[in-house]
Amino acid sequence: MKKNYQFRYGSGTVSLPIEENQIISVIEGHETKPLDDIKSALYQSLDTPIESDSLETIASKAGKIAIIVSDMTRFWMRQDLIVPLIIRYLVDRCGKSYSDLEIVIATGTHIGGSEEELRTLVTPEVFDKVKTVNHDCRADDLVYLGTTDYGTPVKVNKDAAEADLVICLGAATYHVMAGFGGGRKSILPGISSLETIKHNHAYSLAPDKFITNPAIGNGVLDGNPLNEDMLQAAAMMKNLFMITLVTDTEFRLASIFSGHWKKSWEAACEEVRRIYTVPIKEKADVVITSCGGFPKDESLYQGTKAVDNVISSLKDGGTLILLLEGRNGGGSPDYFDWIRPLVSGTFEKELRENFTVGGYIFFLNCEQASRFNILMYSSIPAETVAPMGIKAYDDLDKLMEDAHLEGKSIYVIPTGSTVLPEVTETSER
């Protein structure tokens, strides 16, 4: 007997009829209560941090304080709700003046935001009182801190390097390259030089084959060269204090971890594992998932983050049905422009010589399409993604017909961007 399952798609939903006896289970993240009082939760975290004196104790003794804040590409973590509270804490509780403070936007390799974007990010009230600047990874006054064991020369933002205290605000989420976001990523790539970032991120590729480095992946920290390199870079910074946010599966703020730059971030990562990791007994022949609707599926670049998560529940050679509207097509030029070297046969040469995050994600998606049968319901034309190995459809009935679901085991994952299925020994007992 068939049952209709609803999936978010763009600003609406789509419904798919699926035979119930073929479905192993519906996979969703663990329900987590969002914070009722963000201010109280933040201040409690700052007053009783993990393996650190309170921020009040530390900041009261500091002169210049740099506050590192993620840029607009991470606005889902709602920096505008947190930054004003941090500023108020530093002024009211720690006796700092606004002139003692500077906000540095951790742009990585991104182009810095406009004044309008910065006002949105930190709020107009804070922007008018606290100096707020975009980091520039190509600036000529970056400060060299040393070289990591991975050979990465660490150069960082001058204002942050010379501050008496550096407070980093980030969010811990699964990250397909670094294992987890947040924490040390505020330093590398956040406020590092282009050379530093490229050298670090190049470890995403295996050195001897044109494949993803098998040492990296969602949730992988130990032995992950990107993560370990980032940790060494962060350790070169003096007087770091970390604030790490964790959101629930609806991207509402659920918890705040503060304190020692590494220990507090690691605690946040464990909370992410608890919320998002779902143990499963086996892999399926077919996975059907949505990115979670707009803005998660506004482009192929954004939407394929769901693919990164859910393929852990799919057998090699299995079929992934992906619901991704893609109203903005492929997305960032740094992502989809890599289709030219892909078609021309120069992809490996160009990516190794001019590595970018967008280029790697494009490569990863092509690699995934070579391992799995990816059928995508989308507004993106089929011919646009065909060179990647992805089959796109604008007719959902035709897609379901071509999926040949008869007799196959299926996982339904309503929002692929918020769960990480994991086959574990515990789930097999």
C-alpha positions, 0 to 999 in steps of 0.5 A: 500500500502506498503512502504519501510523504511530504518534502519541502521544495523551494517555498512549498512542498511536494508529495511522493507516493511510496510503498510502505512495505519497502521503507526501512524507516523515516530518518529524522534528527533528534528533537531538541528544545530551542533556547527560551532565553538566549541572553541568559544562556549566553551570559551563563556560558560566559560566566562559567566557561569550559576550562577557562576563567570567566570572560569577565575576568579575562576581558577586564584585564585586556586592552584591545579586544577583537571579536571574530564573527562569521560572515553573511554566508553563515547568517543562519546562525543568527549572529545578529541575536548574539553579537549585541549581547556580547558587546553589552556584556563587555561594556556593562560587565567588563567595563570596556569602552566601545573604542576598546572593541573591534569586530573582524568579519571572518570572510575567509576567501569571500569578498567582504560584505557591504555596509548594509550587510554588516549592519544586518550581521552585527545590527545597526546599533552595534555597527554605529558604536563598534568598529567593524571591518571585513577581513581581507585574505589578500591584505599586505599587512597580514601577520606571520605566526609560524608554520604548521607541521603540515607545512602551512604558513600561518598569516592572519589578520593584523588587528586580531594578531595584535589584540590582547584578547580574541573572542571567536563566535562560530557555530558547530555543524557537520563539515564535509571537509573539516569534520565540523565547522566552528571553533578553530575555523574562525582563525583558519580559514576565517581570518587567514591569508589566501596562501594559508587557506589554499595550502590547508584546503588542498589536503581535501584531495588525495595526493596520489589520486584525483579522489577525495582524501579518505582521511576527511569527511563529515564528523571526522576529526582524528587524523583529518589533516584539514582539522589538525592543521587548523588546530595548529594554526589556532594554537598560534593565536594568543589569548583565544576565547571561543563561543560556539553555537549549536542549532536544532534541526530547524536551525533554532539556537539550542545551546551555547558553549564557551571557554577554552578555544579547543575544549569548549568547541569539542563539547559543542561538536559532541552536542552536534553528534547527539542531535544530528547523528541517527544510528541505522541498521543497514544501508538502503538501495534507495534514499529519498530526501529533500534539502529542506526547501528554500534557502537550503535548496536555492542552488545546487551548491547549497543543496548538495550539502544534503547529499554529503549527509545522506549518502552514508545510508545508501549502498554503493551504486544505489539510487538517490532521489534528491528534491532540490528546486535550484531557483538560482541554478548552480550557484556561486561561479566559484562552484559551477564555473568548474564545469568548463575544466570538467568538460575540457578534461583539465579539471584535475590540473586546474583544481590542484593548481588553483584550489578553491572550496567551491571547486572542491565541492563541485569535484565532490559532487561529481565524485558522488554522482560517479558512485551513486545514481543521482536523480534530481527533481529541480528547475535546473535544466537536465543538460546543465548538470549532465556533465557532472553525472547528475540526472535532472528532471522537471517531471516528478512522475518521470523521475519516479518511473526511471528510479525503478523502485520496485522491490528495493529497500528505501530510506525516507529522509525528509530534510537531508541537511539536518541528519547524518545517518550512521551504521553502528554496531549498536544499531545492528544489535 
